[in-house]
Amino acid sequence: MGRYVIRRLLQMIPVFIGSTFLIFFMVYALGDPVAALFGDRAPDPATAAQIRHDLYLDHSLPAQYVHYMGNLFKGDFGVAFNGQSVLQLMGDAFPVTIRLTIVAIVFEIIIGISLGVLTGMKRGKPVDTGVLLLTLVVISIPTFVTGYVLQYVFGVQLKWTAPSVSPSAPLNELILPGLVLALVSLAYVTRLTRTSIAENTRGDYVRTAVAKGLPRRRVIIRHLLRNSLIPVVTFIGTDIGALMGGAIVTERIFNIHGVGYNLYQGILRNNAPTVVGFVTILVLVFLIANLLVDLLYAVLDPRIRYA
C-alpha cells in the first residue's frame, strides 16, 4: 500500500504540471491582463510597459510559467489587480466553499444512497418508477432555475431560511444552497446506487448470505451495500472538485463569496492571477480526491490489494 501511494503521488506531479500549464496558457495567452486592468481607457505605453515588467509579462509564456511555479512553491500566488493578495482571497473563499461542499456531499450520501438502495431493492415497483422519474426531472432542470425557485419558495414565501447568505456564511444558512448545489449530483448518485444494488442482488454471495439465514438488514448493509458502493464512491470522489469549482451559479444566486464567486469575478474582469491561483488549488483537490477514492476501494472490497 505504501509503495502504491508513493507511486500515485509521483504520477500526480506530471498531471499537476500539465494541467496548470494549460490553465496558465489559456488565461494569459487568450487575454491581455494589462488591457483588462485599465478597462476602456488606453494606458500610456510607458506605464503599460512598466506594469508588464512588474508582472513578468514581458517574458515568454514558458518563462512566465516557470516564474509563477517558482513563486507558487514559496507560497506566493501573486497579487490580484485590486492589490489584494490572491492567497488572502483564497483564505476568505475556500473555507466558505468547503463548508458548502460538505453540506452538498452529505445530502448526496444520505439522500442519494438511501433512495438508491430503496429503489434497487424494489426494482420495477411503483416507488422505483417514481424515484427514477423524479431524478430525471431534477437532472433536466438547470441549476439556476432550481436555485431561484427554492430561494423564492423557502426564503421569500415560507421564510424558513434567509434568501441570501450572510458574509460569515454559517452552516445553518448553507443548507438550502448546499441542497441546490447537490441536487443534480444527488440524482446521479441515486440512479447509480440503484443500478449497482439491482445488479448485485443477483450475486452468489448475496444468495449465500440469505441461505445462511442472516438478517435482511445485515445482508443489505454488510454484504450488498458494501460491494455496491464502489462506483458510487468513485462518482462522489470526483464530484468533490466539480462541486467546489462548479458552485459559480449557486454562489451567485445566494450571494456566497466563495470560490465560485471569486472565479466568476476573476473571469469577468480578466483578473489572471486570481483565476490561475484558484484553479491551481482546484486541480490539487481533484488529484487528492482521486487518490483517496482509489484507497477507499481496498476498504470497500477486500479483494482489491495494491502492491
N, C-alpha and C positions, 0 to 999 in steps of 0.2 A: 504493500500500500504506500509506504514512504517513497519508494522509487517511482511509483506511478505519479504521485503528487509532484515530485521534483520534475519529472519528465513533462507533465502537463504545464507546470509553471514556466519551464523553458520554452515550450511551444507557444505560450501566450506572448512571449517577447516579440517575435516577428509579426504576429497578428496585431499587437498593440501598435507597433511602429508603422505597419502598413495602413492600418485604419486611421491613425492620427495624421499620417502624411496626406492621405486622400482628403480628409476633412480640411486640413490646413491649406492644401492646394485649391480646393473648391472655394473656400471662403476668401482667400487672399488673391487668387488669380482671376476670379469671376467678378470682382468688385474692387473699387478704389476706396480704401478706408479714409484717405485724406479728403477726397471729394465729399464723402458722406459726412465727415466731421464738420465741413463748412456749409453743407446743405446747398441751397440755391445760389449762395454767394460764391463767386470765383475767388479763390485765395491768391494772395500775392505770390508770384513764383518763388521768390526768395524764402518766404515764410513756409510755403509748401515743401520746398527742398529741405529746410531745416527740420520740419516735422517728420519727413520721410527718413532723414538721418537719425533722428532721435528714436523713431520706432523701428529702426533697422530695415526699413522698406526700400532702401536704395541698394540692396543686395539682391542676388538671385534667389528664387524661391527655395531651392535646396539649402542655400546658406541661411536663409531666414528660418527654415525648419530646424536646422541643426542648432541655431542660436536659441530658438524657442524651447527645444527639448533640453538644452543645457540649463536654461533658467528653470525649466519645469522640475528637473531633478534637484534643484536647490529650493523648491517650494515657491518659486516666483511664477505666477500665472499671467503676469503682466498687469497693465492698468487700463481700465475702460476709458472710453473717450470723455466721460464726465469727470475723470480724475479719480474715481474710486477704484480701489484695488479689486481685481477680479476674485482674489482669494477671500476678501471680505464679503463680496456679493454671494459667493458660494457658502460662506459660513452662515449667512442670513437665509439663503434659499433652500439649501439641501435639507436641513432639519425639518422644515415645513413639508417638503415633498416626501421625505422619508416617512413622516407620520401619516400623510395622505395615502402613500403606497401601502403601508402596513394595514390601514383600515380597509383598503380595497382588497388586499390579499386575504384578509380574514373573511371578508364577505365571500370571496371565491372559494375558500376552503370549506367554510361551514355550510353555506347555502348550496354552492355548486356541487360539491361532493355528495352532500346529503340527498339532493334531488336526483343526482346521477345514480346513486345506489338504489333509491326508491324506484325509479323508472326502470333500471336494469333488472331488478328483481321482479317487476311486474310488466315485463315486455309484452306489448300487444294489448294491454288493458287500457281502459279509458284514461287513467291517470298518466300513463306513458304517452299516449297520443296528445293529451292536453299540455303536458310539460314540453314536449317536442315542438308543438305549435307555438307555445309561449316563447321558447328560446329562439325560434325562427323569427318571430316578431321583434324581439329585442335586438337580434343581430341586424335586422333590416333597417331599424330606425337609427339615423345618425346621432352621435353623442350630443351634439349641440341642441338637437330637438328634445331629447330625453332630459338633458340638463335644465333647459329653460322651463319645461313642463313641470318637473319635480320641484324646481325652485319656486315656481308660481303657486303650485298646489300646497306644498308643505311649509314654504317660507312666507308667502304672502297671504294666502287664503286661510289655511289652518293655523298658521303662526306656531308650528311645532318647533321650528328652528329659525335661526336668523337667515335672511335671504342671502347675505354675503358674510364672508368670514372676516373676523377682526384681524388686525396686523399680527397679533401674537399667535393666532391660529391654534387655539386649544383643541384638544382631541374631540370634545363633545360637539364642536362646530364643524368638524371634518367628517362626521358620519354621513350626512347627505352627499357632499361632494365625493366621498370615498365610494358610496354606492353607485353614483353616476359614473365614476371612473371605472368601476369594476363590472358594470352590467354586461358589456359585450363579452369580456373575458369569462365572466361567470356563466354565461350561456354556453360558451365553448367548453368550459370545464364540465358542465352538466352533461352535455352530449358526449364528450369524450369518456367520462366516467361511466355513463350509461352503456356505451358500446363495449367498453372493456369488461364491465361486470357481466353483461349479457353473454359475451364470448366465453368468459372464464367459468360461468356457472355450469357449462358442459364439460369442464375439465375433469380428468380422472381423479385428481387429488381432492376435488370437492365431493365427488361421489363417494370416495373412500372415507372422508371425514363424516359424511352423513351416515354411511353404513356403520361406522363405529358408534353411532348414537350420540355424537357430540351435540351440545345445544345449538340451536339455529343461530343464536347471537354470536357464539364463538366461531362457528363455521364462517359466518359472513365477515366478522372483524379480523379474526386471526389468520384465516386462510384465503378467503375470496378477495377481500378488500386489499390486503397487503400485496397480493400479486397483481391486482388490477390498477394499482396506483402509479406504476412506473411511467406510462405515457402521460398521466396527469401531472406528476411531479416534473416531468420534462417541460410540459407546457407552462406550468406556473413559474418554474425557474427562469425560463427565457422571457416570461411575461413581466418579470420584475423591472428589468431595464426598460422594456417597452412602456410600462405604466409611468415610470419616472420621466422618461423623455416625451411620452405622448400625452402628458397631462396639460398641454397647452390650452385646449378648448375648455376643459373643466376648470382650470385655474382662472381663465378669463371670465367665465360665467360667474364664479363665486368670489372673484376679486382676491384670489390667493397669490401672494407674492412668493412663489416657489420657483422651481427650476424651469417649468414650462413658461411662466410669465417672463422670466429673465431671458430665456431663449427667444421668445416672441419679440421682446423689446430689442434684443441684440440684432435679430434678423431684420426687423423693421428699420432700424437705424444704421444697418450695416456696421455694427459695432463688433469688428472681427475678434478682438481679444476675448470678449465675453462669450461669443458663440463657440470659438475654438476651445476655450478653457472648460466650459460646461460640458461640451460634447466629449472632450477627452476623459472627464470623470465618468460619464455615462458609458463609454467604451470599457473602462475598468470594471464598472458594475456588471455589464454583460458578461465579461470574461470570468469574473469571480463567481457569478451566479451559475454559469455553465459548469464550472469546476465543482461547485457544491452539489449540483444536480447529479453529476457523474458519481460523486462519492456516496450520495444517498441511494444510488442503485444497489450497492452492496448491502445496505441496511435493509432495504425492502425485499431483495431477492438474495438469499444466502448462496445461490448457485453462482452468482457473479463474484468473481475474485479478480483483483488487479495484481499483476506481477510487477 
